[in-house]
């Protein structure tokens, strides 16, 4: 999967809303970049996915 970026939407509140295809995608990537790794780890643990997670550090003074 080198050189491919997958954007996977995550469920809000109910983990059973996460699709099997999303679980498969996360299980097969090299690493996972996340806004909040604490929340991501809950999701990964629920589906027994063991992957390196990296926090996406956006500058605090970033203006939207």
C-alpha positions in Angstrom: 0.0 0.0 0.0 3.0 2.3 -0.4 2.1 5.8 -1.6 -1.6 5.6 -1.0 -3.5 7.8 1.4 -6.7 6.3 2.8 -9.2 8.7 4.5 -11.5 6.6 6.8 -14.5 8.2 8.5 -15.0 7.1 12.0 -18.3 6.5 13.8 -19.6 9.1 16.3 -20.6 7.3 19.5 -21.6 3.8 18.2 -18.6 1.6 17.2 -20.9 -0.9 15.6 -21.6 1.7 12.9 -18.0 1.2 11.6 -18.0 -0.6 8.3 -16.2 -3.9 7.7 -14.4 -2.3 4.8 -13.1 0.5 7.1 -11.9 -2.1 9.6 -10.1 -4.0 6.8 -8.5 -0.8 5.6 -7.1 0.2 9.0 -5.9 -3.3 9.6 -3.9 -3.3 6.4 -2.2 0.1 6.4 1.4 0.8 7.6 0.4 3.4 10.2 -2.5 5.6 11.2 -2.4 9.3 11.5 -5.1 10.7 13.9 -6.2 14.0 15.3 -6.6 12.5 18.8 -4.8 9.1 19.3 -6.6 8.5 22.6 -9.9 8.3 20.7 -8.4 6.3 17.8 -6.9 3.8 20.2 -10.3 3.1 21.7 -11.6 2.3 18.1 -8.5 0.2 17.3 -8.7 -1.8 20.5 -12.4 -2.5 20.0 -11.6 -4.1 16.6 -8.3 -5.7 17.9 -6.2 -3.7 15.4 -2.6 -3.3 16.4 -1.0 -0.4 14.5 1.4 2.4 15.0 -0.6 5.7 15.5 0.8 9.1 14.8 -0.7 12.3 16.1 -1.5 15.0 13.5 -0.1 18.1 15.2 -1.8 21.2 13.7 -0.2 24.5 14.9 -2.3 26.0 17.7 -2.4 29.4 15.9 -3.8 27.8 12.7 -6.7 29.9 11.4 -9.5 28.1 9.6 
